[in-house]
Amino acid sequence: MSEAFETKLDELVNRLRKRGYYEDGQVHYWSEEDLAEYRKSLHSEITSTARSCVDINETDLDDELMRILQLRWDEDVNAELQFLFMRDHSIEVYGDYNQPGKVSEVKLDFSPEEWSDVLDKYGEWLPYCCANISRVRDVLTSAKREGGVVGSDELYEAAYLIREHDEGCPTSGPMARIVEIESLVRPHMVSQRAPVSLSLERPEDCVAAASRALYAMDTEQLFSSLDRPPKREEYRDEKGFQRAVRSNEERQFTHKMFRTISLAKIIPALKGIWDKIDELDLGPIEGWAIMKEDGTVAETRSGLAIYIDLERCQEVLQMWARDLEEQKANDEKFHSDKDDRTTEQKARREAFLRSFVINQVRITKEKGLEVVGSADCSGIVDQLMEN
C-alpha cells in the first residue's frame, strides 16, 4: 500500500475521533479501541474491493485504492454535515452524492397532527387560499409520501412562496418552521431554484416571467371587486378552530396590495411580449377556430383550438369523435346486455360533438379574435356517429 493511502486513511479516522456521532438525542464519541477496529475493517474493505476490480498492477491498484477511499471520504463529509445539523439545530439533513457537503434533502419533523392539518385544505395552518398555498401543499404532499423528506429545491420553493404570501409570513406553526429550516439550510443546499435575472428585452425571458407570474396568481381574486363583507368578530369554524376575521378595511387593503404586487410582476413581462409582437408587424391573421355556440373557444393541450387551415379543424373534430367512439366500444364491451346506459352514452357523445362549431376568424392585436364566417361540420359528426 502507498504511503499516501495510509496517511489519508488515518485522516479519515481522525475525523471520526474529533466529531463523534449523534444518537438518542446525545453526542457520543468513539473509543480508541472502536476507532482502531474501524480502521482495520475499512482498510480490509477498500483493499478487497480494489483488488476485485483491477488487475494486479501496483500502479492501477494504488489509483483504485485512492479512488475508493475518496468516495468514503465524501460519504464522511456528508455524515459530518448530517451530524452538525442534528447537533446544532435538531434538523435531519441528507448530503448530496455528487456535491459532498451540500444538502440535497431535509426531513420535516412535523407531528402526525401537524401533517394531517397541513395536508387538509380546511386545516388551521395551511388554509385553502390561492395558487401559492396550493403549490406549498403539493410539495408537502410529496414529502409526506417520502416519509417527510423534501428535496432542497422544493424546500426553497415552499419557503419562498410562504414568505411572499400576501397574508404575511407566519411566526409559529409548521409553516414558520419550514421558513426557519430553509433559512438555516440555504447556505449548504443544492438548489436549482436560486434567484436568476431575466432580461425584458428577450422574448423567451418575458414569456418565462409571465408564465410563472400567471401560475402563481389568483386571477379570480385579482379581477374581483374590492368590496368585502362587513366587519365581524372572532368566531369558531366547523372544526372548532378560533379564527379572527379581519375588518372590511383590512381586507380591502390586503386585496389592493395583492392586486398591486401581482400586476407589478406581470405587466413588464406582458409589455415585453407585446413589443416583440409589434416588431413582427404580422398584420391580421386569418384562420379557423373550433368554438362553442356561446362564442367561447375550445382548448387543447397545446392551447386554443385555432388553426390556419379548415382541414386541420375538421381533423381535430374527427379525432375527438374517434376518441368518443372508442370509449363507446369499450362501454359496450363491458355492458354486453345493451341496456339503456349505452344509448344514453351515445346520445351524450353526439350532443357533445354537435355543441361545437367551426368558425372562420381574424386575429389582430387591436381586437383579438373576431368571427368572420362559419363552416358546416355536421356532416363529420353524422358520418362518425353512424359507424
C-alpha positions as CSV (number, residue, x, y, z in Angstrom):
1,M,0.0,0.0,0.0
2,S,1.2,3.5,-0.8
3,E,2.1,5.9,2.0
4,A,-0.5,8.4,0.6
5,F,-3.2,5.9,1.0
6,E,-2.3,5.1,4.6
7,T,-2.0,8.8,5.5
8,K,-5.4,9.7,4.0
9,L,-7.0,6.7,5.8
10,D,-5.6,7.9,9.1
11,E,-7.0,11.4,8.4
12,L,-10.4,9.9,7.7
13,V,-10.3,8.0,11.1
14,N,-9.2,11.2,12.9
15,R,-12.3,13.0,11.5
16,L,-14.4,10.5,13.5
17,R,-12.3,10.9,16.6
18,K,-12.9,14.7,16.6
19,R,-16.5,14.6,15.6
20,G,-18.2,11.7,17.4
21,Y,-21.7,10.7,16.5
22,Y,-25.3,11.7,17.4
23,E,-27.6,9.1,18.9
24,D,-30.7,9.2,21.1
25,G,-30.5,12.9,21.3
26,Q,-27.0,13.0,22.6
27,V,-23.4,13.2,21.3
28,H,-21.3,10.2,21.7
29,Y,-17.6,9.7,21.0
30,W,-15.7,6.8,19.6
31,S,-13.4,4.8,21.9
32,E,-9.8,4.2,20.8
33,E,-10.5,0.5,20.5
34,D,-13.5,1.1,18.3
35,L,-11.6,3.5,16.1
36,A,-8.7,1.0,15.7
37,E,-11.2,-1.7,14.8
38,Y,-13.0,0.6,12.3
39,R,-9.7,1.5,10.6
40,K,-8.8,-2.2,10.2
41,S,-12.2,-3.0,8.9
42,L,-12.2,-0.1,6.4
43,H,-8.7,-0.9,5.2
44,S,-9.7,-4.5,4.5
45,E,-12.9,-3.5,2.8
46,I,-11.3,-0.9,0.5
47,T,-8.4,-3.3,-0.4
48,S,-10.6,-6.2,-1.3
49,T,-12.9,-4.0,-3.4
50,A,-10.0,-2.6,-5.3
51,R,-8.4,-6.0,-6.0
52,S,-11.7,-7.3,-7.3
53,C,-12.0,-4.5,-9.8
54,V,-8.4,-4.1,-11.1
55,D,-5.8,-6.5,-12.5
56,I,-2.8,-7.0,-10.3
57,N,-0.8,-3.9,-11.3
58,E,0.6,-1.8,-8.5
59,T,0.1,1.5,-10.2
60,D,-3.5,0.7,-11.1
61,L,-4.2,-0.7,-7.7
62,D,-2.9,2.4,-5.9
63,D,-5.1,4.6,-8.1
64,E,-8.2,2.4,-7.4
65,L,-7.4,2.4,-3.7
66,M,-7.3,6.2,-3.6
67,R,-10.5,6.5,-5.7
68,I,-12.5,4.2,-3.3
69,L,-11.0,6.0,-0.3
70,Q,-12.1,9.3,-1.7
71,L,-15.6,8.0,-2.1
72,R,-15.6,7.0,1.6
73,W,-14.2,10.5,2.4
74,D,-17.1,12.1,0.6
75,E,-19.5,9.9,2.5
76,D,-18.0,11.1,5.7
77,V,-18.2,14.7,4.7
78,N,-22.0,14.2,4.3
79,A,-22.1,12.3,7.5
80,E,-20.4,15.2,9.3
81,L,-22.9,17.6,7.7
82,Q,-25.8,15.5,9.0
83,F,-24.2,15.3,12.5
84,L,-23.7,19.1,12.8
85,F,-27.2,19.9,11.7
86,M,-28.7,17.4,14.1
87,R,-26.5,18.5,17.0
88,D,-26.8,22.3,16.5
89,H,-30.4,22.6,15.1
90,S,-32.1,19.2,15.6
91,I,-32.7,19.1,11.8
92,E,-32.2,15.9,9.9
93,V,-30.5,16.5,6.5
94,Y,-29.1,14.3,3.8
95,G,-25.9,15.2,1.9
96,D,-25.7,15.2,-1.9
97,Y,-23.9,12.3,-3.5
98,N,-22.4,14.5,-6.3
99,Q,-21.6,17.5,-4.2
100,P,-20.3,16.3,-0.8
101,G,-21.0,18.8,1.9
102,K,-24.2,20.1,0.2
103,V,-27.7,19.3,1.4
104,S,-29.9,17.6,-1.1
105,E,-32.8,16.6,1.2
106,V,-34.3,17.6,4.5
107,K,-36.7,15.7,6.8
108,L,-39.6,17.8,8.2
109,D,-40.2,16.9,11.8
110,F,-43.9,17.6,11.8
111,S,-46.1,15.7,14.3
112,P,-48.9,13.4,12.9
113,E,-51.4,16.0,13.9
114,E,-49.5,18.7,12.0
115,W,-49.1,16.6,8.9
116,S,-52.8,15.9,8.9
117,D,-53.6,19.5,9.3
118,V,-51.3,20.9,6.6
119,L,-52.5,18.4,4.0
120,D,-56.1,19.4,4.7
121,K,-57.2,22.4,2.7
122,Y,-59.6,23.3,5.5
123,G,-56.8,23.0,8.1
124,E,-55.6,25.7,10.5
125,W,-52.0,26.0,9.4
126,L,-52.3,26.0,5.6
127,P,-55.8,27.1,4.7
128,Y,-57.3,27.0,1.2
129,C,-56.3,30.3,-0.2
130,C,-54.5,30.7,-3.5
131,A,-52.2,29.1,-6.1
132,N,-49.1,29.7,-3.9
133,I,-50.6,27.9,-1.0
134,S,-51.8,25.1,-3.2
135,R,-48.3,24.6,-4.5
136,V,-46.9,24.5,-0.9
137,R,-49.5,21.8,-0.1
138,D,-48.4,19.9,-3.2
139,V,-44.8,20.0,-2.0
140,L,-45.8,18.8,1.4
141,T,-48.0,16.0,0.0
142,S,-45.0,14.7,-2.0
143,A,-42.8,15.0,1.1
144,K,-45.3,13.0,3.2
145,R,-45.2,10.2,0.7
146,E,-41.4,10.1,1.2
147,G,-41.6,9.8,5.0
148,G,-41.4,13.6,5.5
149,V,-38.3,14.1,3.3
150,V,-38.3,17.1,1.0
151,G,-35.8,17.9,-1.7
152,S,-33.8,21.1,-1.3
153,D,-35.3,22.6,-4.5
154,E,-38.8,22.0,-3.2
155,L,-37.9,23.3,0.3
156,Y,-36.6,26.5,-1.2
157,E,-39.7,26.9,-3.3
158,A,-42.1,26.3,-0.4
159,A,-40.3,28.7,1.9
160,Y,-40.2,31.4,-0.8
161,L,-44.0,31.1,-1.5
162,I,-44.8,31.2,2.2
163,R,-42.7,34.4,2.6
164,E,-44.2,36.0,-0.4
165,H,-47.8,35.2,0.6
166,D,-50.0,38.3,0.9
167,E,-51.1,37.3,4.4
168,G,-47.5,37.6,5.6
169,C,-45.0,35.1,6.9
170,P,-46.4,33.2,9.9
171,T,-44.4,33.3,13.2
172,S,-45.4,29.9,14.6
173,G,-46.5,26.5,13.5
174,P,-45.4,24.2,10.7
175,M,-45.2,26.9,8.0
176,A,-42.9,29.1,10.2
177,R,-40.7,26.0,10.8
178,I,-40.4,25.5,7.0
179,V,-39.1,29.1,6.6
180,E,-36.8,28.7,9.6
181,I,-35.4,25.4,8.4
182,E,-34.9,26.7,4.8
183,S,-33.0,29.8,6.1
184,L,-30.6,27.5,8.1
185,V,-30.1,25.0,5.3
186,R,-29.9,27.5,2.4
187,P,-26.1,28.2,2.6
188,H,-25.5,24.5,2.3
189,M,-28.2,23.4,0.0
190,V,-28.1,22.1,-3.5
191,S,-30.7,24.0,-5.3
192,Q,-31.6,24.7,-8.9
193,R,-34.1,27.4,-7.9
194,A,-31.7,30.0,-6.8
195,P,-32.7,33.5,-7.9
196,V,-31.7,34.3,-11.5
197,S,-32.1,37.5,-13.5
198,L,-34.3,37.9,-16.6
199,S,-33.9,40.3,-19.5
200,L,-37.1,42.0,-20.5
201,E,-35.5,42.5,-23.9
202,R,-35.5,38.8,-24.6
203,P,-38.9,37.3,-25.6
204,E,-38.1,33.9,-24.1
205,D,-37.4,35.6,-20.7
206,C,-40.6,37.6,-21.0
207,V,-42.7,34.5,-21.7
208,A,-41.0,32.7,-18.8
209,A,-41.6,35.5,-16.4
210,A,-45.2,35.9,-17.5
211,S,-45.8,32.2,-17.2
212,R,-44.5,32.0,-13.7
213,A,-46.4,35.1,-12.6
214,L,-49.7,33.8,-14.0
215,Y,-49.2,30.4,-12.5
216,A,-48.8,31.8,-9.0
217,M,-51.6,34.4,-9.5
218,D,-55.1,34.0,-8.2
219,T,-56.8,35.6,-11.2
220,E,-60.3,35.4,-9.7
221,Q,-59.1,37.5,-6.7
222,L,-57.1,39.8,-9.0
223,F,-60.0,40.9,-11.1
224,S,-62.7,40.7,-8.4
225,S,-64.3,43.7,-6.6
226,L,-62.7,45.3,-3.6
227,D,-66.0,45.0,-1.7
228,R,-65.9,42.8,1.3
229,P,-68.4,41.6,3.9
230,P,-69.0,43.9,6.9
231,K,-66.8,43.6,10.0
232,R,-67.3,40.5,12.2
233,E,-65.9,39.5,15.5
234,E,-63.9,36.3,16.1
235,Y,-65.7,33.0,15.5
236,R,-65.1,29.3,15.5
237,D,-65.2,27.3,12.3
238,E,-66.8,23.9,11.6
239,K,-63.7,22.2,13.1
240,G,-63.7,24.2,16.3
241,F,-60.7,26.4,15.5
242,Q,-61.0,30.0,16.6
243,R,-60.5,32.4,13.7
244,A,-60.2,36.2,13.8
245,V,-62.0,37.8,10.8
246,R,-60.3,41.0,9.6
247,S,-62.3,44.2,9.2
248,N,-63.6,45.3,5.8
249,E,-60.9,48.0,5.7
250,E,-58.1,45.4,6.4
251,R,-59.5,43.1,3.7
252,Q,-59.6,45.9,1.2
253,F,-56.0,46.9,2.0
254,T,-54.7,43.3,1.7
255,H,-56.6,42.9,-1.6
256,K,-55.3,46.1,-3.0
257,M,-51.7,45.1,-2.1
258,F,-52.2,41.7,-3.7
259,R,-53.5,43.3,-6.9
260,T,-50.7,45.8,-7.0
261,I,-47.9,43.3,-6.5
262,S,-49.4,40.8,-9.0
263,L,-49.8,43.4,-11.7
264,A,-46.3,44.8,-11.0
265,K,-44.9,41.3,-11.7
266,I,-46.8,40.6,-14.9
267,I,-47.2,44.0,-16.6
268,P,-43.4,44.3,-17.5
269,A,-43.3,40.8,-18.9
270,L,-46.5,41.3,-21.0
271,K,-45.2,44.6,-22.2
272,G,-42.0,42.9,-23.4
273,I,-44.1,40.2,-25.2
274,W,-46.3,42.9,-26.8
275,D,-43.3,44.9,-28.0
276,K,-41.9,41.9,-29.7
277,I,-45.2,41.1,-31.4
278,D,-45.4,44.7,-32.5
279,E,-41.9,44.4,-34.1
280,L,-43.0,41.5,-36.2
281,D,-45.8,43.6,-37.7
282,L,-47.8,40.5,-38.8
283,G,-51.0,42.3,-39.7
284,P,-54.3,40.4,-39.4
285,I,-54.0,36.6,-39.1
286,E,-56.8,34.7,-40.9
287,G,-57.7,31.2,-39.7
288,W,-60.3,28.9,-38.3
289,A,-61.3,28.1,-34.7
290,I,-63.3,25.3,-33.1
291,M,-65.8,27.1,-30.8
292,K,-68.9,26.7,-28.8
293,E,-72.1,28.3,-29.8
294,D,-71.8,30.7,-26.9
295,G,-68.6,32.2,-28.5
296,T,-66.0,30.5,-26.3
297,V,-63.0,28.9,-27.9
298,A,-62.3,25.2,-27.4
299,E,-59.0,24.4,-25.8
300,T,-56.5,21.6,-26.5
301,R,-53.4,20.5,-24.6
302,S,-51.3,22.8,-26.9
303,G,-53.6,25.8,-26.3
304,L,-56.6,27.3,-28.0
305,A,-58.1,25.3,-30.9
306,I,-57.2,27.9,-33.6
307,Y,-55.7,26.7,-36.9
308,I,-54.7,28.2,-40.2
309,D,-56.5,25.6,-42.3
310,L,-60.1,24.5,-42.2
311,E,-59.0,20.9,-42.8
312,R,-57.0,20.9,-39.6
313,C,-60.1,21.9,-37.6
314,Q,-62.0,19.1,-39.2
315,E,-59.2,16.6,-38.4
316,V,-59.2,17.7,-34.7
317,L,-63.0,17.3,-34.5
318,Q,-62.7,13.9,-36.2
319,M,-60.1,12.9,-33.6
320,W,-62.4,13.9,-30.7
321,A,-65.2,11.9,-32.3
322,R,-63.0,8.8,-32.7
323,D,-61.9,9.1,-29.1
324,L,-65.5,9.2,-28.0
325,E,-66.3,6.2,-30.4
326,E,-63.5,4.2,-28.8
327,Q,-65.0,5.0,-25.4
328,K,-68.4,3.8,-26.7
329,A,-66.8,0.5,-27.9
330,N,-65.2,-0.1,-24.6
331,D,-68.5,0.7,-22.8
332,E,-70.4,-1.8,-25.0
333,K,-67.7,-4.5,-24.3
334,F,-68.4,-4.2,-20.6
335,H,-72.1,-3.7,-21.0
336,S,-73.0,-6.6,-23.3
337,D,-76.6,-6.5,-22.3
338,K,-77.0,-3.4,-24.4
339,D,-79.0,-1.7,-21.7
340,D,-80.2,1.9,-21.7
341,R,-76.9,3.1,-20.4
342,T,-75.2,2.6,-23.8
343,T,-77.9,4.5,-25.6
344,E,-77.6,7.4,-23.2
345,Q,-73.9,7.5,-23.5
346,K,-74.1,7.6,-27.3
347,A,-76.6,10.5,-27.0
348,R,-74.3,12.4,-24.7
349,R,-71.4,12.0,-27.1
350,E,-73.4,13.1,-30.1
351,A,-74.6,16.1,-28.1
352,F,-71.0,16.9,-27.1
353,L,-69.8,16.9,-30.7
354,R,-72.7,18.9,-32.1
355,S,-72.1,21.5,-29.4
356,F,-69.0,22.6,-31.4
357,V,-68.9,24.9,-34.5
358,I,-66.1,25.7,-36.8
359,N,-65.8,29.5,-37.4
360,Q,-63.6,31.5,-39.7
361,V,-61.7,34.0,-37.6
362,R,-59.5,37.0,-37.9
363,I,-56.9,37.7,-35.2
364,T,-55.4,41.2,-34.7
365,K,-53.5,42.8,-31.8
366,E,-56.2,45.5,-31.6
367,K,-59.3,43.4,-31.5
368,G,-58.1,40.0,-30.6
369,L,-60.3,37.2,-32.1
370,E,-63.2,38.1,-34.4
371,V,-65.6,35.7,-36.1
372,V,-65.9,36.5,-39.8
373,G,-67.6,33.3,-41.1
374,S,-68.5,29.7,-40.4
375,A,-68.2,26.2,-41.8
376,D,-70.6,23.3,-41.7
377,C,-69.2,20.5,-39.6
378,S,-72.5,18.5,-39.1
379,G,-71.6,16.0,-41.9
380,I,-68.5,15.0,-40.0
381,V,-70.5,14.2,-36.9
382,D,-73.2,12.3,-38.8
383,Q,-70.6,10.2,-40.6
384,L,-68.8,9.2,-37.4
385,M,-71.9,8.6,-35.4
386,E,-73.2,6.2,-38.0
387,N,-70.1,4.0,-37.8
